[in-house]
Amino acid sequence: MEVQIFGVKNNPDVRKALRFFKERRANVHFMDFKQRSPSRGELKRFFEKFGEEQLIDRDGKRCKALGLHTAYYGDQRWLEIACDEPMVLTLPLVRCGNQLSIGLAEEAWTDWATGIG
């Protein structure tokens, strides 16, 4: 099983995702947003599946610091913001083949690992 995890290592949910998949001996590719911003195409997949309501962490520090916690934009504008400021996203973003998850989604990950999902 190959898994891509997007986020930052100091995020507790990202660390839990990394540990979860390593314990199951998955081939994990971690993309650290502090080293490289996500591509527009990659983020677009998550926006198409979840939309900005689930994907944007309005309670997060970065969203509040930028004054975006009360902003109401369309998905395209949020996509542009997230490409420049990925810390406004709910982390981790996890992709396994065509399956996607955001945040701490251990139930979905377990389904993927056992082949149910």
BELVEN-V872476 format. One record per pair of residues at least 24 apart in sequence whose ideal C-beta (glycine too) atoms are under 6 Angstrom apart, sorted by the first residue. I is the first residue (numbers start at 1). J is the second residue. If there is no record, write none. Layout:
# BELVEN-V872476
i | j
I | J
I | J
This chain:
# BELVEN-V872476
i | j
1 | 26
2 | 27
3 | 28
3 | 96
4 | 29
4 | 95
5 | 30
5 | 92
5 | 94
6 | 31
6 | 38
6 | 93
7 | 91
7 | 92
8 | 33
8 | 34
11 | 91
13 | 92
13 | 104
14 | 91
14 | 92
17 | 92
17 | 94
20 | 109
24 | 113
33 | 86
37 | 86
38 | 86
40 | 83
43 | 79
43 | 82
46 | 93
46 | 100
47 | 75
47 | 79
49 | 100
50 | 102
52 | 78
55 | 89
55 | 90
56 | 88
57 | 90
62 | 87
62 | 88
63 | 88
